[in-house]
Amino acid sequence: MGTRGEIYIRSPSCTIELWRHFDSYAEYMVPYFKGFAAYAAWCASGQTHLLTYPEDLAAMVVAYDYECTLAAILSFDLKYAVKRPDARPRGRIDDFEWVWILDIPEEVTIANFSERENIVWVVRGYVWKAGDSEEMRAAIRERRDGDLKKYLKKKVEFRIEPKAAGGGCRICGYPGPLMALKDPPICAYCLLKIVRRDDFIRSEVERAIKVAPLISSPE
């Protein structure tokens, strides 16, 4: 069984709800959020206001999570035999053990977003105790955090300043999980671009595809 968890990405005006099937405990999620912060900063490409919108961050979480899954598949981790992101919209799912809240600062307008260089997120992780889950979710959406103590036991709280991380791909700066080479660091995306530009490697890949057996589809 996985360790189910809910993720709430909040700004003062909006809350987006996600759900995870696996690994929602603090030992996994704390480095996960820190890795995601570097990835999100890279995705924003200097447009810092994108790091203050829950909708954008939720989309980035799903994308980052899928890349984590792809990286595990490429390393032959059979735990991820189902090829989809583990983080996804919560919908009607009501099965969780952990609750994570990522609070982001007030949205900035297009007119002044360039003045907002230092975005700081506050992340808190809770263990579910008991009670009405819909009442708990309403308290989160309405930012009545004082009411959460009867449902949740807080385990961890930390702050993240999302910014471009060092040690990413030497070509594009990508800091995510899909790194193809470590020395020098090159991501899978840039490696594919290099392969496509090299006539010999491209011809060898095309030859391998032609002689490889076809994967039969389940009937």
Wavefront OBJ file of the C-alpha trace (Angstrom):
o trace
v 0.000 0.000 0.000
v 1.179 3.540 -0.710
v 1.273 6.396 1.743
v -1.570 8.560 0.488
v -1.490 12.302 0.847
v -3.265 15.485 -0.144
v -1.455 18.609 -1.340
v -3.021 22.068 -1.093
v -1.382 24.911 -3.011
v -2.765 28.163 -1.651
v -2.638 31.866 -2.305
v -4.890 34.366 -0.534
v -7.440 34.077 -3.356
v -7.172 30.509 -4.633
v -6.581 26.912 -3.501
v -5.718 23.993 -5.802
v -6.055 20.440 -4.439
v -3.862 17.507 -5.483
v -3.563 13.905 -4.268
v -0.684 11.426 -4.089
v -0.877 7.636 -3.924
v 2.705 6.956 -2.825
v 5.372 8.359 -0.507
v 3.582 11.281 1.128
v 5.546 11.001 4.389
v 7.926 13.796 5.413
v 11.177 11.942 4.673
v 10.207 11.847 1.001
v 8.189 15.046 0.625
v 10.636 17.525 2.175
v 13.385 16.870 -0.428
v 10.637 16.479 -3.052
v 9.376 20.031 -2.464
v 12.919 21.411 -2.426
v 13.706 19.698 -5.731
v 10.415 20.934 -7.134
v 11.250 24.525 -6.132
v 14.362 24.496 -8.350
v 12.367 22.878 -11.166
v 9.574 25.465 -10.878
v 12.060 28.350 -10.961
v 13.555 26.874 -14.150
v 10.066 26.478 -15.669
v 9.210 30.102 -14.841
v 12.286 31.282 -16.800
v 12.570 34.559 -14.927
v 8.816 35.246 -14.923
v 8.682 35.248 -11.121
v 4.970 36.016 -10.981
v 4.299 32.461 -12.239
v 5.667 31.207 -8.913
v 2.802 32.924 -7.102
v -0.160 31.372 -8.959
v -1.580 28.127 -7.521
v -2.833 26.998 -10.944
v 0.618 27.305 -12.518
v 2.350 25.630 -9.598
v -0.140 22.742 -9.576
v 0.523 22.138 -13.279
v 4.266 22.221 -12.579
v 3.870 19.742 -9.698
v 2.107 17.255 -11.988
v 4.769 17.752 -14.684
v 7.615 17.369 -12.160
v 6.017 14.290 -10.669
v 5.683 12.678 -14.089
v 9.341 13.340 -14.795
v 10.186 11.683 -11.456
v 8.175 8.667 -12.623
v 9.932 8.594 -15.995
v 13.321 8.806 -14.281
v 12.387 5.823 -12.090
v 11.238 3.815 -15.127
v 14.486 4.575 -16.961
v 16.403 3.299 -13.925
v 14.346 0.066 -13.997
v 12.431 0.766 -10.785
v 9.443 -1.550 -11.313
v 7.496 0.190 -8.555
v 6.473 2.691 -11.243
v 5.109 0.177 -13.739
v 2.021 2.414 -14.133
v 3.292 5.214 -16.346
v 1.536 8.298 -15.058
v 2.278 11.032 -12.540
v 1.562 10.086 -8.958
v 0.488 13.634 -8.098
v -2.843 14.464 -9.722
v -6.050 16.475 -9.127
v -7.788 15.187 -6.022
v -11.326 14.991 -7.409
v -13.568 12.801 -5.236
v -10.729 10.783 -3.675
v -11.022 10.623 0.105
v -8.104 8.385 1.036
v -5.096 9.993 2.714
v -2.729 9.832 5.675
v -0.777 13.061 5.218
v -1.802 16.626 4.382
v 0.627 19.112 2.848
v -0.057 22.830 2.482
v 2.148 25.012 0.295
v 1.408 28.682 0.915
v 2.601 31.183 -1.672
v 2.615 34.971 -1.407
v -0.042 37.260 -2.722
v -0.261 37.354 -6.518
v 1.577 40.175 -8.183
v 0.331 42.041 -11.201
v 1.991 42.196 -14.597
v 2.801 45.834 -13.825
v 4.944 45.089 -10.783
v 6.008 41.462 -10.969
v 9.574 42.378 -11.980
v 9.981 44.038 -8.582
v 9.207 40.745 -6.833
v 12.511 38.901 -7.031
v 12.427 36.899 -3.817
v 9.442 34.582 -3.696
v 9.221 32.496 -0.512
v 6.886 29.526 -0.033
v 5.925 28.160 3.369
v 5.336 24.392 3.407
v 3.707 22.486 6.251
v 3.132 18.756 6.575
v 0.514 17.188 8.831
v -0.502 13.688 9.846
v -4.255 13.039 9.618
v -5.746 12.371 13.047
v -9.501 12.004 12.636
v -12.698 13.888 11.931
v -14.739 15.119 8.997
v -12.425 15.399 5.974
v -14.710 17.856 4.164
v -14.761 20.157 7.189
v -10.973 19.989 7.234
v -10.783 20.866 3.531
v -13.159 23.792 4.022
v -10.929 25.113 6.809
v -7.892 24.868 4.518
v -9.648 26.618 1.638
v -10.924 29.378 3.929
v -7.516 29.702 5.619
v -8.928 28.895 9.052
v -5.715 27.168 10.036
v -6.491 27.432 13.732
v -9.325 24.951 13.202
v -7.019 22.314 11.732
v -5.571 21.135 15.042
v -8.557 18.871 15.720
v -7.974 17.046 12.413
v -4.241 17.245 11.882
v -1.029 16.721 13.813
v 1.734 18.951 12.457
v 5.024 17.157 11.764
v 7.155 19.578 9.756
v 7.282 23.187 8.554
v 9.894 24.861 6.355
v 10.398 27.745 3.953
v 11.636 27.564 0.360
v 12.887 30.323 -1.893
v 12.459 28.925 -5.416
v 15.436 29.873 -7.545
v 17.559 28.348 -10.277
v 19.752 25.636 -8.805
v 23.400 25.051 -9.591
v 24.465 21.724 -11.010
v 21.710 21.517 -13.602
v 22.155 20.630 -17.250
v 25.216 22.455 -18.581
v 23.395 23.185 -21.835
v 19.932 24.393 -20.754
v 20.176 24.589 -16.935
v 17.413 22.011 -16.378
v 17.485 20.945 -12.683
v 14.883 18.157 -12.736
v 15.087 14.374 -12.322
v 15.635 13.492 -16.000
v 19.409 13.883 -16.065
v 20.996 11.587 -18.641
v 24.661 12.252 -17.752
v 26.296 13.374 -14.534
v 29.771 14.400 -15.694
v 29.265 16.700 -17.455
v 25.625 17.112 -16.374
v 23.359 16.875 -19.407
v 19.598 16.333 -19.283
v 17.733 13.759 -21.356
v 16.130 16.496 -23.449
v 19.434 18.007 -24.546
v 20.932 14.557 -25.090
v 18.079 13.759 -27.487
v 18.758 17.011 -29.349
v 22.417 16.047 -29.683
v 21.467 12.581 -30.936
v 19.100 14.004 -33.528
v 21.866 16.257 -34.858
v 24.393 13.417 -35.148
v 23.852 11.536 -38.417
v 25.668 8.379 -37.307
v 23.865 8.041 -33.972
v 20.518 8.825 -35.607
v 21.046 6.168 -38.247
v 21.983 3.594 -35.580
v 18.876 4.399 -33.570
v 16.688 4.123 -36.669
v 18.301 0.763 -37.515
v 17.697 -0.523 -33.976
v 14.053 0.489 -34.181
v 13.621 -1.359 -37.487
v 15.052 -4.653 -36.213
v 13.475 -4.498 -32.735
v 10.416 -6.723 -32.171
v 7.117 -4.919 -32.016
v 5.399 -4.687 -28.646
v 2.041 -6.380 -28.976
v -0.965 -4.522 -27.638
v -3.212 -6.264 -25.113
v -6.424 -7.481 -26.685
l 1 2 3 4 5 6 7 8 9 10 11 12 13 14 15 16 17 18 19 20 21 22 23 24 25 26 27 28 29 30 31 32 33 34 35 36 37 38 39 40 41 42 43 44 45 46 47 48 49 50 51 52 53 54 55 56 57 58 59 60 61 62 63 64 65 66 67 68 69 70 71 72 73 74 75 76 77 78 79 80 81 82 83 84 85 86 87 88 89 90 91 92 93 94 95 96 97 98 99 100 101 102 103 104 105 106 107 108 109 110 111 112 113 114 115 116 117 118 119 120 121 122 123 124 125 126 127 128 129 130 131 132 133 134 135 136 137 138 139 140 141 142 143 144 145 146 147 148 149 150 151 152 153 154 155 156 157 158 159 160 161 162 163 164 165 166 167 168 169 170 171 172 173 174 175 176 177 178 179 180 181 182 183 184 185 186 187 188 189 190 191 192 193 194 195 196 197 198 199 200 201 202 203 204 205 206 207 208 209 210 211 212 213 214 215 216 217 218 219
